[in-house]
Amino acid sequence: MNHRLKLSASLVALLLLSSVGWACTNFLVTRGASADGSTLISYSADSHYLYGELYFWPAAKYPKGTLYKVYEWDTGRYLGEIPQAESTYSVVGNMNEHQLAIGETTYGGREELVDTTGRIDYGSLIYLTLQRARTAREAIKVMTDLVRDYGYASSGESFSIADGNEVWILELIGKGTELKQDKKTKGMVNARKGAVWVARMIPDGYICAHANHARIMDFPKADGKTSITDKQMAKLFDKNVTTVYSHDVISFARSMKYFTGKDDEFSFSDVYAPLDFGGARFCEVRVWSFFNAMNGDMSKYLDYAKGQNLTNRMPLWIKPAQKVTVRQLMDAMRDHLEGTELDMTRDPGAGPHGLPYRWRPLTWEYKDKHYVNERATATQQTGFVFVAQGRNWLPDPIGGIFWFGVDDAASTVFTPMYCGIQRVPRAFEQGNGSLLEYSPTSAFWLFNKVANYSYLRYNLMHADVRKEQTRLEESFIAAVPNVSAEAERLYKQDPEQARSYLTDYSLRSAEETMASWEKLYEFLLVKYIDGNVKQEENGVFKSNEYTKTIPAKVANPEYPDWWKEKVVNATGDKLLEPAAAK
């Protein structure tokens, strides 16, 4: 056990040091697995350094020869220039006007495979692709072409890629740096520029997930019909093709002495991201918990999720027991391993108020023994979270709904941003505050106020947060049919009129969320100030029988018995009343 914990120390360090990618979670749902025939992917951008805001790029045209300056998403570091596309699509967050959506989780993999000369990092790869591709298959081609042509500056990455019809997982890693002199320019170039990768379409009726560990193991090898390599990229748009991979994904592994077996034995995950204790306990456990919630037949993999049996690997995808709703996927992003033996609300680390969060680090030491804090899907350090919904039966600007929230997924509100909108709400707008600058009009800061206050007495206060969260989200979901119908009616007359209508609606939805959360913060402050709990009914506080300005008798909830026992065991007779001591 200690050996495994030490093996995972490098993983833990990377989880802590990376700004975004090392802590994210993605869930993927195909049309046949969703309740209404939508495609769904979810994503939490978990980070100690990421500010929650809604990115927006309007569609644009550029003169031939225009150059695009690439800055690393995590750090803002300048990476270089690449040719700009002559025409780009509008993008709202991680979804474009054609219902294409992309999420990610970083698995890292072999450290020596980072290209130090690369001009494309994983974040830029997402947002450049959203501006340049219309479908999931186009996105795979754009993404792999970009890293082939300009080099890949990040570590290993898993991507969720969905349009209104299909859902794919793409796993990719660079090939390292080997500098050689270019014969023509005489400058130094990377002879290993590019990446090795595998992409697989999730079968209809199935769900998938990834959470900071590579999950594609074996895969069908190229037959020119259902599986191809990048040497046959023109066939990618044949709907029969469900697997595509770089032609050198196996041969490169052989050249690096990572793999010596037969081609049929090759596992992308095992070769490029060798599994250790941390990969299972901090990463794969989130996949396990999602699968378990959606199917319930995952107990046989619990030893794997706990890091106790690393050979008992889970499948890449499973069938859910029932069709998955948008609401269920939102709630899946709020998971703290509740209802399992790893439930973060029920161990001593939760304290007397059942707080499902652990302040870092993920591992800790006591008397020369190593221990862990669980890492669930929902975490306190989150920039933003989304559920991207694609509906192929509607025009693209209407069919795509980008359900967007900021901060902790467990206490956020997924607010509908239609993918065809022309601008984004001020509360979510880039530049409205930062991690170093408070803004009273920023959703990120407002949600942080509510969340951080509720952490003080989580078992009591989060119930109030959850109540308002549920009310808002259910009202937004209930409005979707009417809003979409009206937008479709307008679209038939004038597509831009429909976009304007959806823009106004999305902005109003954000305003409603902000107004509701401001009231919620005031309510929580009044109700729980100083450890007291005031009586209230339907959000109205009760006063005493003499005046309206003094509350009725307040409650003072006691600590649970198990906590009292720990205090007594730790203090002995120090806190014992003298009379009781006689």
KETORKOL-853296 format. One record per residue (C-alpha): x, y, z. Coordinates in steps of 0.1 Angstrom, whole numbers, plus 5000, padded with zeros to 4 digits. Layout:
! residues N
XYZ/...
END
This chain:
! residues 582
500050005000/502750255009/504550164977/501550254957/501050574975/504650674968/504250584932/501350824929/503251114944/504251254910/500551244900/499551424932/502151694926/500951754891/497351764903/498352044926/500652244904/498652254872/496252544868/493352364851/493652034834/494751804862/491551814881/488651804856/485851554851/483851474820/480651264816/479451164781/475951054771/474850944736/471551014720/470250664726/471250684763/469551024770/465951074779/465051304751/467451194723/469951474730/473751424731/475151544764/478651604777/479651764810/482851924822/484152084853/487152314849/488652254883/491552464893/493252674920/493952934894/491052954869/488553234871/484953144862/483853324831/481953244799/484253274768/482853424737/484053454701/481753594674/481953454639/484453644619/486353654585/490053734582/492253834553/494353564538/497753554556/496453664590/498353514619/496853404652/498853454684/498653144706/498753184744/498752894768/495352864784/496652774818/499253034822/498953304795/502453214783/503053314746/503653004725/503953144690/501853224658/499853004635/497853094603/494353214612/491453054595/489853284569/486353214584/485453124619/482353024638/480853184669/481653014702/479853034735/482052884762/482952534750/480152504724/479852664690/476952774668/476852434651/476252244684/479752124685/481052094721/484451994735/485551924771/488751774785/490651614813/494351594817/495951264824/499551374820/501151034811/504851014804/506451344813/509151304786/506651324758/505851694763/506951894732/508852204746/508752364711/505052314705/502752604696/499452444705/498452374741/495352174750/493252474759/494052654726/493452324708/489852324721/488952684714/490652704680/488852384670/485452524681/486052814658/486952594629/484852284629/481152204626/480951834636/482651594660/484351424631/485551754617/486851844651/488951534654/490551614620/491151984629/492651894663/494951624651/496051844621/496852134644/499151934667/500751764637/501552084620/502452304649/503452074677/501651984710/502852184740/500852004767/500951664785/498551384778/494851474774/491451314770/488851514751/485051474750/483751584715/480051594707/477751734681/473951694678/474451334665/477551174679/479751164709/483451084707/486451044731/489851144718/493051064738/496251234727/499851274739/502951444724/506051264712/508651464732/511451684720/514351584698/516051894684/517751874650/518952124625/516752194596/518652154563/516952444546/516552704574/519552584594/517452644625/516752394652/513452204648/511751924667/512151594648/509251454669/506751724663/503151604666/501251354687/500050994690/496350954696/493250734694/489650854689/486550634694/482950704689/480750604719/478150344707/474650484707/472750394739/475950404760/477550644784/481250714789/483450924813/487051024820/488651204849/492351264846/493350914835/493550774800/490750534795/491150394760/492850064763/492749814734/490849924702/489949774668/492849804645/492549954610/490449754585/489550044562/485850004571/485150074608/488650154619/491150364601/494450544607/495250914599/496650784566/493050724556/491651044570/489251104541/487350804553/486750964587/483451114574/482050764565/479550704593/480650334595/484050454608/483950444646/487650434654/490550644641/494150664653/497550794644/499350554622/502450554645/500650514678/502050164682/505350194663/506350504682/505750324715/507950044702/510750294692/510550444727/510650094743/507350144760/505849844743/507149514730/504049294726/501849214697/499749484680/496549324692/497849344728/498449724726/496649934752/496950314747/496250374784/498650124798/501450224774/501250604775/499750664810/500750374832/498250334860/499250384897/497350404930/496550774925/495250724890/492650494904/491850644938/491851014927/490750984891/489050664881/486950664912/484950954897/484250754866/483250464889/480850674909/479150804878/478850464863/477550334896/474950604899/473750534863/473850164864/474250024899/476149724888/479649854895/480349704929/482649454912/484949744903/485049904938/488349754946/489749904915/488250254922/489850234957/493250164942/493449814957/493249604925/494749794895/494149504872/490349514876/489849784849/486449924841/485049924806/485350234785/481550274783/478450114798/474750114793/472750314818/469950134836/467650414826/467750694801/469750994814/468151334818/469851674817/468951724853/470551384863/473751484845/473851814863/473451634896/476151374886/478551664885/477751744921/478851404934/480851364966/480750984965/477450994985/475850654991/479150464988/481650355014/483850645003/481150905011/482951225019/480151355042/480551065066/484151035076/485851235104/487351465078/483851605072/483851745107/480651775127/478851955099/479351695072/481451905049/482351695017/485551885010/489051845021/491552125020/494652005002/496951814999/495351494986/497851285005/499151335040/501451165065/501151075101/503650875121/505450765090/502250625074/500550775043/496950855040/494651015014/491851265011/489151144987/488851334954/485251334942/483651494911/482551814929/485352014944/485552364959/488252494935/486352504903/486352794877/483352684857/481252384849/478852294821/476452054805/476452084767/473251954752/472951894714/469451844698/469751744662/466151784654/466352164657/468352424637/471852444652/471652784669/468552664687/469352304692/472552354712/472052454749/475152534769/474152494805/476752704823/477652754859/480552904879/482452784910/481652464929/479452234908/477552124940/476352484947/476152634912/473152694890/473252554855/471952844835/470852804798/473052974772/471852894737/474752824714/473453074688/473453384711/475153704700/476653814733/476953684768/475653814801/477654074820/477653844851/479553584831/481553814808/485353784805/487154064823/484354114849/486654064879/489453814883/490853584911/492753894923/489954144918/486554124934/483554234913/480054284927/478554214893/480453884887/478653554891/481853384901/482253604931/478653584941/478553204939/481753194959/480253404986/477353164990/479352854987/482152955011/479553065037/477652745034/480852545040/480652665077/477652455085/477252245054/474751995066/472252275075/473052545050/473452345018/469852225021/468752585015/471252624987/469952304971/466352414974/466952734955/469252564930/466552304922/463852564918/465852764893/467152474873/463752304871/462252624859/464852664832/464452304820/460652344820/460952654798/463052484771/460152344750/458352684747/461552884742/462852644716/459452644698/459253024697/462853044685/462152794657/459152994646/461253304644/464153114627/461853024598/461253394592/464753524599/467553334616/469053644631/465753734647/465753394664/469353454676/468353784691/465353624709/467653354723/470253614733/467653814752/466353494769/469853374779/470653714793/467453734813/468053384826/471453494839/469953804855/467353584872/470053354885/472053644899/469053814915/468053484931/471553414944/471853764959/468653704978/469853354989/473053505003/471053755023/468753485035/471553255046/473353535064/470253625084/469253275091/472653135103/474453425117/476653355147/475852985148/472153035156/469352905133/466353125130/462852995125/461353055090/458552945069/458652975031/461553205033/459953435059/461553465093/459353435124/459453705150/458653685187/455153765200/456054115210/457854275181/458654215144/462354305148/463354025173/463353665161/461353395176/463353145197/466453045177/467752695175/471252595185/471852255168/474152035189/477151855176/476551485167/477351225193/480151075173/481851415174/481251455211/482851125217/485951235198/486151555218/485851355251/488551105240/490851385230/490351605261/489751355289/488351535320/489451875308/485851975297/484051765323/481751955347/482951935383/479651805396/479751515371/483351445381/482451365418/
END
